[in-house]
Amino acid sequence: MPEARGGTRHRVAVVGAGYFSQFHLRAWQALPGVELVGLCDAQPERAAEAARGFGVPRAFSRLDEMLDATAPTLLDIVSPPASHATLLPQALSHGIATICQKPFCTDYAQAREQSERFARAGVPLVVHENFRFMPWFREARRLIDTGRLGRLNGASFRLRPGDGQGPRAYLDRQPYFQQMPRLLVAETAIHLIDSFRFLLGEVADVSARLRRLNPAIQGEDAATIELGFAGDAIGLIDGNRLNEHPAANQRRTMGEMWLEGEGGVLRLDGDARLWLKPHGEPEAELAYDSGPSSEFGGGAVAALQAHVLDALERGIAPENNASDYLQNLRIQEAVYQSHRSGRRIRMSDFEPAADAHLRPVF
């Protein structure tokens, strides 16, 4: 890729100065060869405050102004889904490689349209799906690749971040969660759908039941999702945002996982420790680098960003490029359809309806 101005390889501009942007900005600061050139937010004061706090030289309230003034080589969109249909075409018109936070667009049809536009233009578009870059999932993938677990039978994840109880649930961090008509699946379980695809392969069928436990929110905050994979492995996502799992910090791993194969079981606990139990032998802790405990997901944001930069420099498709990520959104829609219909959905026969996102969950 062409050399960025100022002697750096990548000139990065960021859109969005809300809660999660701090993790993006801090990670960009720490990556070699990156220069943060601009920060944009619809609230000028918030953009200016975040720019000062993270040493970004210029703050803007309009994306087009930022793109013209800073000439970035990479755009990082960290704003809500409703903004994506406006921001992505502006990035595409400038031919800028783009990372876009999830939820990706407001619905499957919109996400497919944006993905296809970037693909036709040959401009990279990556969805910021960072769970698969958490160190424990990368280590699990390494163990699978080396054959330590043998043929996989399945995986289960017990999601229990414990932040969704009572009338003030989410208000101190991400208050819009309370008004989302779809919450647990579209905002949280989608991470695990992607991570299970990373570990187990492609999903063949879906069965789900969703619930609302906290009346203060609009969408679902509990779900039981069964994913059937090619080769007969089963993935189970058992999640709610009200209860806690045993951990010093419930948000570090968000829950606990069991990955089972013919050769043994790999267990992830809430403190990011991995435990390996070979078949017929005692369980023992597995030594690995679980990343910094002070950073979200053991440094998953920085790991994703570094992966994207490496892929751009090598001219290859990054993981979670938008075209591939559409399959996650198809599975997400199958989860909601299974809940509404009370039946298992075969992915080979399923295509989301254009108005699926408008249909009530309950």
Secondary structure, DSSP 8 states (H G I E B T S, - for coil): ----GGG-SEEEEEE--STTHHHHHHHHHHSTTEEEEEEE-SSHHHHHHHHHHHT-S-EES-HHHHHHHH--SEEEE-S-GGGHHHHHHHHHHTT-EEEEESS-SSSHHHHHHHHHHHHHHT--EEEE--GGGSHHHHHHHHHHHTTTT-SEEEEEEEE-B----STTTTTTT-GGGGG-SS-IIIIIIHHHHHHHHHHH--EEEEEEEEE---TTSSS--EEEEEEEETTS-EEEEEEESSSB-SSSSHHHHSEEEEEEETTEEEEE-TTS-EEEEETTS--EEE------TTSGGGTHHHHHHHHHHHHHHHT---TTBHHHHHHHHHHHHHHHHHHHHTS-EEGGG----TTGGGS---
